[in-house]
Every structure is written in C-alpha cells, then in structure tokens.
C-alpha cells in the first residue's frame, strides 16, 4: 500500500528500521528465504511484517530493549483475521496463537515485529521452516509450530513461541503503532502517528510506568527536565550515577558531622542524590544507551550509596553520645542485604512460575491462590489507595531515602536509624510471610534451574569436603546454620563483664554455621529453597558480627567488613541478574564457609581485629580486581582479538 507521501509502506518501514539502528535491511519474499537469511546472521535480527505503521521510536525501543534477548511488539488492537493473539505474565509471552485457542486468556495481539537474540536465531529459522512446511503439506499441524492462518510474520511468531523460546513483551505507551489492512486503516494510522510529538513522548516514557509512591509524586514530576538537560549537556547515565554517588557521600559526611544545619543540608543532598539516581535510568531510556556495565554499575552504586549513608548515621549517632550507633548501622546493613537477597530470588521465582502457568494452575488453590488473586487485583487497580499502600508498605528505596532525609533533619541520626530498622523489620515480616505462602502454592524450584553452588556462594570446603545431608533439605540446614551465630551474638551482647570470655564458644557457633554446607550437594528443588541464599547470607553476617563482638573489634571495623561482604554478594547477584558470568576472581573469595573459618581461627588465637581487617582488605582487593578484569581488561582483550581477525581477512564474530 502507498503511504501519504507516495512511497510503499514496506519501503518506509525499511527506512525506519535503518534509523532505528539496523545495520542491514533485507526484504524476504517468504519464510523460506527468511530462514536462509537468519542462518547466515551473526547479530540479533529484527523482523517486521509489511503492514506496520508506527513511530520510528517504537522500532528503536524494540531494537534496544534491555529486558531480554528476544522481544515481541504487543498491541491492544482488536485481533484481525489471521492475527496472532498473545497471553503474557510478568512481561513474558507465555502463549501465542489464534484468539480462540487462548480460551479468552489473551492479553494483547502480536504487533507484527520482534527482535530475536543471537542464541535464539536457530529457533527462529526452525520456526520459519516449520511454518512453511505446515502450510505446504496441508496436513496435520506440526507439533512444534502449529500453522496459523494469516500473515507470515504471525505464523512465524506463533511457531517461535511454540518452540518454547523465552520472549518478552514490549507494550506501546504514548507512541503509536498499528497494523493496517486497507487504505482507510493506513490513513487513520498515519494521522495518529502525526498527531503525537515523538520526542516529547520519549521523554515521558523515560519515567517508569509504575514506580513507588515517593518517586512518583516527589521525583518523577520534575526529574524529566533534569533528564532532558543532561542529554543536552552530553552527560551519559554513568556520569549521572557518579554525581549521585558524590551527593550521597557528601550527605553521609554531613550526617556524621552533626549540627542541625549540617543534618538539614545532608537531607537535601540525599534527596537530590536520589533524584539523580532516578535520572540515570531515565537518561538511559531516553537516549537508549543500555549496557551490561551500566546495569551492573547502577545496582552496585545504589547499594553502596545507601550503606555509606548508614555509616554516616552510625558515626553521627556515636558522636552524639549514643553507645550503640554503629551497632544500629550494622543491623541496618545486614537486614537490608538479606531483604534484597529474598527480593532477588522471589522475582526469579515469579518469572519461572510465569513460564510454567499450567504447573501453577494445578497447585490446588487454597490460601496461596487467594493471595495471588488478591495481589493481582491490587496491582491492576493502579492509583488506588490499596495499590499505593501495597507498594509503600514493602519499604522500597524511595521511601527509605525519604524516611532517612526527613527523620535525620528533624530528629537526628539515632532516630533515623531506629526508623529505618523498625520499618524494615515490619516490611521484611510482611513480605516474608506473604511470599512464603504464595511460594508454597506456586511450587516452582527456581534454584534447581541454575548453578546452586554459585548462587549459594559456596567455597571449596562446602562444595568438595563436607558430606551431603539430603533428608534435612538445604533450606532447613541453612536456617539452622544461622541460629548458631545468632545465639553467640545474643550471648555476647548480654554479657556484662565483656564478651571475650566467650572466645571458646566461637568454634561451637562455627560448627553450627557449617551445617549450612551439608546441603550444598543436595537438590534445591523445594518450594521454599529460593530462600537458601538469603539464609546463608544472614548466617555469615551474624557470625562475622558475633566474632567481632567477642573479639572486642571496633564497631566501625565490623561495619566495614560487612560492607565489603555486601559488595561481593551484590556483585555476584548483579552479574547473574544481568545474565553475565560470575566475577572472574570468584574462586578467590573462599566461599562463605571459608571466610567464616578464617575469622573463627583469628578470634580463637586472640587476633580477631587483625584477622577481620586483613580478610576484609583481601576481599576488597579481589572485588576491585574482578571489576577491572570483567569490565576493562577482558573486554579490551576480546576487542583486540576481534580486530585481529578482521585485519587478517577473517569475519568479526561481534
């Protein structure tokens, strides 16, 4: 069909694809030709039908989407004849086919465009050939790719989904995208595209569609202006992140200094730092500059900033005359890290459950089914009181930073630490109870699908030398492991005449802690085994704090050691969440049990402080070395190798 400018719609789409970042645009006459093109491809492939009318930004967003390697455009248009309907859960396409085949469960319609990652290209070629064979044979449908009447791109997408390819859905918001079938539909779609200011819409789209209460009403109302200014100044997301870190460090210093003016100034800097923390993500979405490095840095910077602020509050409370200021800061960093570990794995649990909806549906209902249905109703009621209460009660980062800023400005560091701990404990209890009930209903073994040893952070002792006790289960053993250090810590805190007399209780607590290693080789396929990494983190942190108290180690040194441990664990989880390999020097971190054994030995011989300082310094050096290797040395080496292949007349694998 000719567009209003006279050029064929397919030609305009080809030009839009080039402007969206495509290196090469080819027209495929049929799915067989497409399969041949895909066979030769070494980069992600963007496939569109010839009936799509959309802003160029829609295609650019599809081409650069960071949610996963394979992403499909999903529209809310009524499904036309032969079009493929989709059902999605948590942003994943879990089913695709004719609307009647989805039995009323369709959540959208395929938009006629998808990006396929390199690892999924063989499946794309297989789906193209299977769809062609199914139509040509005019016989029984193929088991892998049931034939779908209608446009070839719809049959291709249905076949790709039928092969089990993990595909994420990209919705169109504020911009325009429609599939057209006649000149009248084409004219209406072109008019809709022309009526929207593309750049203004992209700036608004840089703000997350669903964010927390404080961020939505006190940050996102004006942060897009900062995002626009940053883009004009040529600042990248990494630069904004670094400025945000500087603001948080300055706030922490002011909190430690004390004095009403300093506390108020620190609160203002903390708020501005959080605004910039939102701007770096908005800038990445606005400029479409995504990278694994940027995602990793954003995660690590968020945690480091927050924990540096805890350190400033702890120091400030101690300087104000409160004996246990550092103890509260240590409790805050430990609680928040363990919470984050449960958040990480509960998210993985939900994603895995979404990929297997039939298994979830056969769990028999009960309280878990009712909680799941209630949660979905609340999430769907966007903007309601129950919606905002649910998002606020879990104590997200925006609310944490707002609470710190307000309480420290009005009451001081001590009240701020108490407030963070109080709300954090309540949020942990609330989310833990509900998630446990829902997880038992889902019955999805997420740790059974990955390298459990890596996610547990096991070292050689647990992985190779400790026996395996399968009947108890890895979660039971991990929880028991945390009880020994917890008991030692409580005893040390309650000992009035000094805790050093408990030095010889350290080996007993260590033996209990090592019970967590007895489950390392067991199958992590229980409905609650996603809690194992968090339980092991709690056990290691509690043991380190207990050793510090027993060994009369300065509280600031204990905080510093736990802070280094959190860097190591966030580094590990951030890489795995971003689909990166484990840190290059991960083997040198000794594992949770190896580090605990070294601390115990240092405490027994009377050098707990020296041992903790030495081990912490060593782990920090390993962390910095891993960062340098992973993000500087190894990429540079790979680039030189690739350039060498091209220079020698070879073909670049990138």
KOLBA-54142 format. One record per residue: z negated, x negated, y negated of N, C-alpha, C in turn. Coordinates in steps of 0.02 Angstrom, whole numbers, plus 50000, padded with zeros to 5 digits. Layout:
BEGIN
ZXYZXYZXY...
***
This chain:
BEGIN
500004995850060500005000050000500004995649938500394997649887500394993849824499794995749781499504990749749498944991849703499214994049635498764995349588498984997549522499374992149486499274985749505499664980349474500334979349508500454982949563501094982549597501104977949658500614973449664500594969049722500304972649782500514970749842500234973949902499484972649907499124977449933498394976749940498214970649982498594969250034498454963450077498514956950038499004956549992499084950449952498494949549904498274955149875497704954649829497074952449868496994955049928496424952949969496454945549984497044943049998497124935850012496914931749952497114933949892496914930249831496164930649821495864936449835495134937149828494774932649877495034931949937494714927649987494724920449964495274918249933495294911449907494774910449852494714915449807494214914949754493504915449781493434918549839492774919049870492574912649906493044907749910492874901349940493254899550003493724903650025494104902150086494564896250074494564891450119495004885550113495724887250131495814891750179496484893450201496494900850220497004904350199497074911450213497704912650254497624915950310498194917350355498224924750370498834927450376498934934450396499084934450471498694938250509498804938850581499144945550595499694945250632500064951350646499694955850695499314952850741498944956850790498344952650814497964955450859497354952150882497504946050926498074946150960498264940150999498374934250953498734935350898498844929950850498184927650819497744932550805497094930750778496714926350827496724927950891496374923950941496634916850942497284916150935497584909450934497354905450873497324908750816497074905450755496344903450762495954907850791495234906450800495134900650848495534900150899495474894650947495524887850913495924887450859496024881050825495544879950768495114884850753494674884450695494074879950709493864876150660493274871750666492754873450612492874878750575492424880950523492284888450532491784891150499491684898450502492314902150480492424907950508493034911850496492834918450464493194920250411493094926650378493684931150395493544936850426494074941350449494024947850410494574950250383494584956750349495194960650372495124967250368495704971550377496094971650312496654975150314497084975450254496984981850214496414985150226496284991550192495654991350151495414985450133494784984850097494894983950023494574988049983494584987449910493864985749889493774980049859493084977849843493094972849786492504972049755492424966449708492484959849746492744954849713492774948249744492074945749762491574947749723490884945649737490654948149805490894953949828490694956549893490924951649948491544949249942491794944449991491444937749984491294935649922490934929349913490234929749943489894935349934489234936249964489274936050040489794939150067489874939050140490004931950164490414928250128490584921450149490004916650144489534917950098488984913250086488304915850108488294921550142487654924550161487234919650202486594918750184486174914050221485774917150278485874923650292485444926950341485594924850412486204922650425486384920650493487104918350495487314915450551488004912950555488534918350557488374924250585488864929550590488604935750554488994938150505488774943550462489354948550455489194954950457489694960250450489554964450389490074966550355490014971050298489884978050325489364981350300489184988050322489154992550261489514998250265489565002950209489225009550226489105013550175488815020150184489345025550181489975023750178490515028650175490515032950239490775039150234490845043150295491335039650342491205039650407491645036150454492325039750459492855036150444493525038850451493755038750523494335041550535494595041850603494725034850630494445033450688494545026950719494085021450693493675023050643493235017950614492625016950659492335011050655491765009350696491115010650659490675014550688490015015650660489535010350687488985008950651488505003850672487805006750668487375003950710486655005250705486314998550696485894998250645485564991950630484814992750629484464987450645483734987150641483554980350612483124980550560482894974450528483474969950508484024973050484484594969350460485054966750514484924968450576485354966150631485754972050659486394970850674486804975950705486634975950780486344981350804486134981650874486614985850916487064989550883487544993650920488134995350874488734995450902489334997150864489825000750909490145005950881490625009650921490815016050884491165020650918491335027050886490695030750867490705034650812490105038150790489785042450845490205045750885489935050050937489585046050992489785039751001489475035651053488775033351033488615033450968487955031350945487455037050945487675042950965487225048650976486795050150915487115050050856486755051750795486315046150768486335040350798485915034850776486245030050728486855031750704487215027250659486855026650593486815020550567486515019350501487035017350450487665016650470488195014750424488855014350460489365012150424490025011350453490265004350438490615001350486490874994550477491344994350417491254989250374491644988850312492304985250318492514983450379493164980350387493184973050372492614969650366492594962550352491984959450385492064953550412491504949950442491614942450439491064938850435491084931550439490784929550506491134925150541490924923050608490784915550607490184913650628489994906650629490354902750682490334896150676490704891750722490494892950794489854893650807489614894450875489844900950907490024905850865490234912350891490994913150892491364907950873492094908550873492384909750942492134906550996492394908151062492304915551080491744918451061491634925551074492114929851033492264927750971492744931450930493434931350962493654925550986494314925151019494324929351083493764929151121493734933051182493744940551167493404942651114493404949751095494094951951073494454947651037495134949351015495594950351075495554945751123495994946351182495794952251226495144953451232494914959051274495124965651243495064966251177495264972451143496004973751151496404968451146497134969251156497294971251227496964967951275497094969451346496894976551363496364978951333496124985751347496624990951323496924989651265497414994351238498064994051277498274987951295498914987151330498884990151399498314989051433498264991451502498234999051505497955002151452497885009451450497525012051512497095007751540496715009651599495985010351583495565008251630494835008751621494615003951566494125005851527493885001551473493594995051501493674989851462493374983451480492614983851473492244981051520491514981251516491264977351457491604971851441491374967551386491564970451318492154973551314492384976051249492734982751258492364988151257492674994651265493174996051209493764998651225494274999751174494055005151125494205003951061494055008651008494705010350973494865016750972495475018750938495395017550864495935015450832495905014250761496125007350742495965005150681496194998650657495974992950702496384987750703496244982050747495584978750730495424978350665494804974950646494194978650671494244985250678493684989250705493614987950780494174987650815494144986250887493884979150899494074974550855493824967750860493064967450852492814970850800492104970650786491704974050842491944979650867491594983050922491574978550984492134975050996492144970451053491674964651045491634961850984491184956150971490464958350981490284964150957489604966750966489464968151039489964970751075489884972051146489754965851187489974960151163489854953851197489144951151185488754954751144488064952651132487984947651075488494946851034488444942050978487944944550926487474940350908486974942150858487324942550790487354948550762487704949750699487224952950649487214950250589486804953050536487224957550492486904962550462487254967350420487174965550347487724965850310487704964950238487874971450204487394974250169487494980450133487774978950063488114983750035488394983149967487944987049920487674983549871487244986749821487484984749752487554989749707487774988949638488514987349632488784983449677489504982049678489864987649716490524986949724490924992249755491334989349812491354992949867491794991249924491954997649961492594998949972492805004850008493415003050051493475006350107494085005850147494515011950131495155010750121495605016150098496155017250150496405023550151496925025250199497535028450169497515029650103498095032850071498095030949997498635032049961498675030149891498135033249847497955039549862497435042749821496765039149830496595037449892495985033849905495995026949873496575023749874496645017149842496535017649767496815022549735496735023349663496005024649645495675028849684494965030349670494535024149679494665020249730494275014249743494385009049688495015008349666495155003549612494795005549548494775012049534494435014449474493685013049478493395013849538492685012449548492535005049538492975000749562492884993549553492914991649479493394994449444493494992849373492914995249330492545000349353492005003249313491364999149315491324994049357490714990049365490804983149336490344980949294490334974149268490094969549325490544965549351490384961649411489834956449398489864952949343489364947749330488684950749318488654956249281488004959549269487704962049335488134964749377487894967249442487634961449484487984955749483487744949949522487074947449497486974947649432486324945449405485764950049428485894956549428485394961249452485284960449527485804958749563485744957849635485354951549653485274947049605484894940949620484164942449631483934948249607483244950449618483204953849686482694952149724482614955249790482574962849784482894966149831482914973449828482214976349840481844973449885481164975849899480684969949893480274970149843479794964749833479104967849825478604963549815477924965949810477784968949741477224972549736477084976449675477054972049613476664966649616476584962449557477254959249538477614956749587478264953549573478754958549544478764964549571479244969649549479134971649477478504972749457478364975749392478154970649339477954964649359477704959949310478104953349308478594952649353479014946649353479754948449350479974952549397480694953949402480964958049345480534960749303480774964449245481074959949193480894953549193481184948949143481424942349171481264940849234481484934449263482244933649266482654939049273483374938049273483634934749210483304935749153483524932449092483414924849098482864922949130482744915849142483264913049191483424917149241483934915049290484604913849256484804918449212485444917749176485434911549132484874910449097484824904549054484844898149095484514898149153484524892149196485224890549220485604895749237486294894649259486714891749202486614894349142487004891749085486824884449069486184882649080485964875749067486164870949123486424873649177486634869449232486064867549279485494870849273484934869649319485094872549387484934868949440485014871449507484354874149533484364877649590483744880249619483224874849632483444868949654482974863549667482624861249604482994860749549482694858749486482174863749463482324870249470481834875349450481214875049495481314873749559480744873049605480294867349583480584861749563480184856049542479784857549478480084861249432479724863249371479144867949389479274872349436478744876949459478164873049489478314867849528477794863749557477384860349502477724857849451477374854549396476904859349360477114865549351476684870549319476064871849361476154872449427475584873849471475094868049472475354861849473474914855949473474524855749407474864857049351474514857149287473974862549285474114868349314473614873649317473014871449359473144868149415472594865749458472154860749421472464856249383472084851349344471644854949292471914859949259471524863749210470954867549242471074870249302470534873749337469974868949355470154862849372469644857949388469274855349327469604855549269469294852949208468734857449184468824864049191468314868649168468374870049094467954874649069468014876648999468444882748994468244887548954468604893848951469324893048929469444888948879470134888048855470574885048909470304880048945470684876848998470834881849054470344886049072470454890849126470974896049107470954898349045471454903149022472154899949020472184893848994472834890348992473104889249063472644887449110472854886549179473114892949209472784898649193473014905049219473714906749194473844905349130474514906549102475034902149136474874895749145475334891249179475464893449251474934895949284475014898249353475494904149356475424908749309475874914449306476594912249293476684907749245477364905349230477654901549288477224897749323477464894249382477694899049436477344904749443477564909649492478224912949471478304914149406478944916749382479504912049401479404905649390479924900749409480024900449484479484901649521479534901849594480004907549615480004913049578480464918549592481174916849567481204913349510481844911749480482254907149524481934902449560482344897849600482734901649654482414906749685482774910749733483304915149701483144917949643483634922049607484234917849586484104911749564484644907349543485094905449603484784904349660485174902849720485624908749738485354914849733485754920749750486294922049697486134920749634486614921949580487194917049582487044910749595487564905649597487844904549667487534907849717487734907249787487684900049812487184896549789487054889749811486484889849862486664890549925486184890649979486254884350021485694881950047485714876250092485084876250133485114873050191484514872350232483984868450195484194863350158483724859350119483364863650067483744867850032483444872149981482934877050011483114879950068482654884550101482024881150124482104875150152481524871250175481084869350116481394866850063481014864650004480644870549973480954876249969480624882049939480004883949978480064884050044479484885650086478924880650078479094874250081478584868950076478274868850006478674869849955478404869749886477924875549875478094881449901477654887349893476964885949921476954883149981476304881950013475934876249979476284870949962475954865249930475664867249863476024871149823475774873349758475134877449766475144882149812474564886449821473954882349842474054877649886473484873849912473234868749861473674866149819473454861849764473014865949716473204872249705472794876549662472114877749694472094878749760471444879349793471014873149782471344867349785470974861149773470684860949703471084863049654470834863249585470254867949577470294873749611469744878549607469114875749641469214872549699468634869649733468294864249693468694859949662468414854649621468064857649559468384862549529468094865649470467434869149485467404872649543466774875949562466234870849575466404865249606465914859949620465664856849555466114855549509465914852549445465474857349405465554863849417465154868749381464454869449410464314865649464463644865649492463574869449557464114872249584464064875749648464184870849705463704870349750463724865149801464304865949849464494872149863464984873249916465674875149889465854872649831466514874049804467074871649848467024865449871467534862749916467554866549983466964868650006466944872350069467344878850064467284882250008467674888449998468424886849996468614881349964469324879449962469584877850031469174874450072469374872950141469454879350181468994884050171469044890550206469674894250185469844893850120470434897450096471074894550124471134887850126471744884750151471814885950227471254885950263471284887150335471484894350350471154899050315471304906050326472034907550310472284905050254472964906750233473474903750281473354897750306473824894650352473854898450417473284900250445473274904050507473614910750497473504913950439473844920250424474604919250424474834913950392475554912750389475854911650458475474908350502475734907250569475814913850607475344918550597475424925050629476004928850596476084928250531476644931550497477314929150524477374922650533477994919750558478184922550626477704922550671477874924650739477904932150747477564935950704477644943150707478344945150683478594941550633479284942750611479784941350666479684935850702480124934250759480074939650812479464942050824479354947450873479764953650854479734955550790480104961450768480854960450776481104954550758481824953250764482034953550837481644950750881481814950850952481784958050978481294961850956481254968850977481854972850953482094971350893482674974850866483294973350907483334967350935483914965650976483884968951044483294971551063483234974651128482914981551120483254986051084482944992551069482804996751131483204996051183483095000051242482434998251277482284991651277481654989551308481064992251269481144992551202480594995151161480505002651174481045006051180481005013351188480705015551254480665011251303480395013051368479665011151375479335009451320478645007151324478145012851332478365019051328477925024551343477585027751283477735025651223477445028751164476725026951155476295031951141475595030551129475465028551057474895025351046474695023650978475185018750945475455014050985475935009350958476555012850932476785017850970477375021650950477235025450885476635028350880476455032050820476395027450760476095021550770476035016750715476715014350692477165013150739477835010950721478205016250681478155022550704478485027950668478185028850598477515028350593477195029050528477405023450481477435017250507477645011650466478355012450441478795014850484479495015850464479545021250410479135026550416479155031850365478925029250297478395025250298478145022450235478645017750204478955013450245479445008750218480055012350190480225017950220480805021750196480655025450131480015026850118479825030650058479725025750000480265022349981480225017149930479965019749864479475016149837479205017949772478625022749773478455025449831477885030049836477235026249834476685029849824476025026749822475865023349888476015026649944475875023750010476305017450021476915017549996477355011650003477045005649967476825006649905476555001049867475874998949895475475003549919474835001749949474944997450011475434999350052475574995450112475804988350095476204987750043476464981150025475924976949991475444980149958474934976549921474344974549964474144978750011473544977550049473594971250093474214969350111474294963450153474214956950113474094957450048473944951650005474514946550004475104948549981475664943849978475564938749923476024934049917475934928349872475884930549799476274935449778476244937649709475554940149691475264944249736474594946949724474074941349727474174936449770473694930849773473694926949708474284925349682474314921549620474054925649561474194932149561473944936449507473184936849509472904937549569472174937949576471844931449554472134925849573471854919349552471874918749476472444920249446472524919549374472034923949336471954930149357471524934849321470784932949329470584931649392469874930249404469654923549376470084918449379469884911949352469844912249276470274916049245470254916549171469644920449148469454925549186468894929849164468214927349188468194924649249467544923149280467444915849301467984912149312467924905249333468144903949404468164897549424468424895549490468044898449549467374898849544466974901149601467144908449618467154912749569467314919849582468034920449608468474916249582469174916449605469224914749680468854909649702468864907849773468564913349816468014916249793467714921849831468204927749835468554929149781469014934749780469594933549829469864927449828470424925849873470204926349946469614923649961469364923950030469204931050051468884934950007468714941750025469314946050040469804946049994470414949950005470804947150064470814940550071471184937550126470904939550194470244939650200469934941650264470094948950280470034953250230470184960350241470924961350261471364957850226472074958450242472224955850312471904950350331472004947550398471754952350452471174955450440470914960250488471364966350494471604968850438472034974750438472694973350474473034968050452473684966650483473604964550556473074960750571472974958550640472874964350687472464969250667472334974850710472964979050721473324980650667473914984850674474474981150712474564974750698475094971050732474944970250805474314969450822474134968850893474304975250931474144980950901474294987350934475054988250940475414986750887476144987650889476464982650937476204976550940476494971550986476384973551058475804976351074475684978551143476164984151161476354988151112476834993451126477534990651134477714985651094478384982751098478494978951163477994975051184478034971151246478654966651246478714962651195479284957951189479014950851191479184946851241478914939951247479314935051205479164934351141479564930151097479494922751113478904920451132478824913351147479154911451212479334916451252479694914951314480424913351302480674914151240481374913051225481494906351189480964902551176481034896351138480654890751174480674884851145480294879151171479564880051151479164882851195478474884351178478074878051163478234872651197477874866351184477954864151112478554864751086478694862851017478324867350968478354873750979478034878450933477274878150938477014876450996476294875551003476064869050970476534864450958476374857850932475964853750982476144854451046475804850551098476004843251095475534838851110475674831751116475724829751189475764823251202475834820951272475264823051317474654823351290474084824951332474144831951361474304836851320474364843751344475004844751384475534841451363476184842651395476254839151462475904833651472476024829651532475424828651577474824828451548474254826151587473744831651603473684836651561473204841851576473484846651628473064848951675473314853751725473484860451694473864864451730474064870951706473644876351740473324880551699472924886151724473294892651706473674895151753474104900951737473744907651737473274908851783472974915651785472644917651719472324912951684471974914751622472454916851567473044913951565473524915551513473444911051453473994908951420473964904251365473584906851304473614913451291473254916051232472504915951243472274917951301471554917751316471294910651310471664905851337471444898951333471444896351261471934898451222471964896251151471384899151112471214905451124470644908551089469984905251110469904904051175469304900551199469264893651167469834890351160469844883551132469574883551061469724888851023469484889150953468744890750948468444893651001467744895550998467274889550998467454884251036467034878251038466954874950970467494873350935467434870550867467084875250819467204881850826466874886650782466124886450792465904886050855465184885750869464884879350841465234873750849464984867350822464944867550746465434870550714465424871050641464844875350616464734880950649464174885250629463514881650638463434878250694462814874450707462714869050655463254865550636463194860250587463014862950518463294868750500463144871650435462424874350431462154876450489461484879250490460934874050499461134867950514460644862650524460394860150456459764861350443459494859750377459364852250368459184848850421458984841850416459584837150423460164839650413460764835450419461094836650486461754836650485462134838250546462294832250589462094826250568462284820250605461964820150674461394823650682461084823950748461514827650799462014831250776462474834850821463074830650841463044824050827463624819850842463814820250916463304820550959463464820551030463664827451056463664832551012463944839051030464694839251020464944834150985465664833850972466074833451037465874829351087466274829251150466294836051184465734839751182465734846351213466224851051178466214850951111466684855151074467404852951088467514846451095468184843951110468424846551178467984846451228468174848751295468364856151293467994860051254468174867151247468844867851212468944863851159469584864051123470164862351169470074857351212470614855351256470794860551308470374865651314470544871151359471194874451338471344874151272471974876951249472574873551278472494867151296473054863451326473184865351398472714868851430472804870751500473344876151508473514879351453474034884451457474714882051434474774875551420475404872951393475994874051440475894873151505476444873851552476534880751580476114885451559476164892351584476694896151546476934901551576477434905851544477104909651486477414909351428477154912751368477534919351361477444923751409477834929951410477394936251403476774935351381476344941051369476504944451304476324950851296476494954551234476134951851173475594948051182475224945251125475264937651122475674934551162475714927251163476024924451099476294928651056476544926250991475964923850947475344925550967474754923350929474524916350949474814913451001474584906951026474624901450973475194900450939475214895150888474674895850835474554901950811474044903050760473354901350787473214903250850472554901850879472454894350887472974890750906472914883450912472824880150844473164882750793473054880150725472324881150705472064887150718471364888550700470894883850736471014882650801470584878250838470594871150812471184868450796471234861650770470904860950702471024865750657470734865350590469974865950593469724870650633469004871450638468674865150667469014861950715468734855850745468714850250693469244849550654469264844350603468714845450551468614851750530468094853150481467404851850511467304853850575466664852750607466514845350614467004841350633466914834150638466734831250570467064833850517466914831450450466194832950430465964839050445465274840850427464774836750467464894836150533464434832250575464424824950553465004822250536465054815250516464904813950443464674819150407464504818450336465084815650295465684818150310466284816150274466304819950208466504816850153466554820350089467004826550095466794831950063467154838250070467874837650046467984833849992468664833149967469114829650017468834825050057469224821550108469394826350165468914830650184469064835650236469634840150212469594842450149470124846650122470794842950124470794836650104471414832750105471704832150174471284831050224471534830350292471834836950316471484842550304471754849050324472404850450286472444848450223473054849450184473644845750215473524839550238474064835750271474274839250336473784841850374473954845550435474394851650419474234855150365474644860950347475354858950329475434853250295476104850750280476504849750344476174846650393476504845350457476704851950490476254856750492476404862950527476914867250489476874867350424477384871150386478064867750391478074861150393478704857650403479024859650469478614860050521478864861950586479134869150586478734873850562478954880850563479534882150515479534878750457480084879850409480744877550438480744871950473481374869550504481604874450558481134876750599481334881150654481564887950627481244890350574481464896650543482154896050513482324890150487482984889050457483494886550508483304887150572483754885250627483914877750626483434873750604483514866550604483164863650665483324857350681482984854050736482274852250715481864850250763481184848250749481204842050704480664840750667480644834650625480814828450666481184823750637481404817850675480834813850705480264813550672479694809550696479154814050725479344819850750478844824550775478424821450831478734817550874478364814450929477804809950905477874807250845477364802750819476764806250790476764812950787476194816550760475644817550811475754815750874475244815350926475034822150955475234827550926475034834150951474344836050927474194842550929473544844950905472974841950946473094841151011472544838551053472454831051044473004827351034472944820151023472584818550958472744822150906472404821150842471654822750847471504828150884470804830150892470404824950931470714822150982470374816951022470214810950978470684808750937470554803050893469994804450843469974810550815469434812250769468764812350806468764814850867468134815050905467874808050919468314803550938468114796650951467824793550888468154794650831467904791850768467214794550751467104801150764466454804150750465914801450796466074800450859465574798150908465334791050891465794786750869465614779850854465334779150784465304784750746464994784550680465454782950623466104783550632466584782050579467044788050567466744793950561467144800050553467554799850489467244797650434467604797350370468194792650372468074786550398468624781650403469164784250449468964787150506469454789750553469874795250524469544799850487469914805450457470394802950403470164798250362470584795550309471184791850338471064787850390471594783950421472104788550455471864793350494472314797850529472704802150479472374804550427472714808550376473264804650341473114798350325473614794050293474204792850339474054791650402474594790650452475034796750456474734802750461475134808850467475544810150404475274808350346475644809150284476254804550282476164798350306476724793650309477264796250357477044798850415477524801650463477894807550433477534811850396477854817550364478374815350314478204810650270478674808150220479274804850254479134801150308479684797950344480154803050376479874808350404480284813550434480724816950381480424818250323480804821450269481384816950248481244810450239481774805850218482324805350271482124805050334482624804550387483044810850392482704816650392483054822950404483514824850348483324823550285483704826150229484094820950190483974814450204484334809150167484694804450215484334801150258484624795850299485124798650350484904803450391485344805950444485964809650416485894813850363486504816850335486984811650306486714806450274487154801250247487514797550303487154796250357487464792850414488014797250445487874803850450488384808350478488994808750432488874808650366489434808950319489864802650324489544796850332489934790650339490334790750404490034793350457490404793650520490994798350515490894804050480491444808850471491994805850429491814802250375492314799050333492694793750371492344790350416492674785250456493194788250502493044794150531493524797450574494144799550536494034802350476494604804550436495024798550414494684793150394495034787250371495444783950426495224784950488495584781950544496134786550569496244791950534496774796550554496544802050599495884802250612495614807450653495514813850614495224818650648495114825150617494364825950602494194827650542493484828350523493174834150560492604833050593492284838550628491934843450582491864841850518491504846350472491934851950449
***
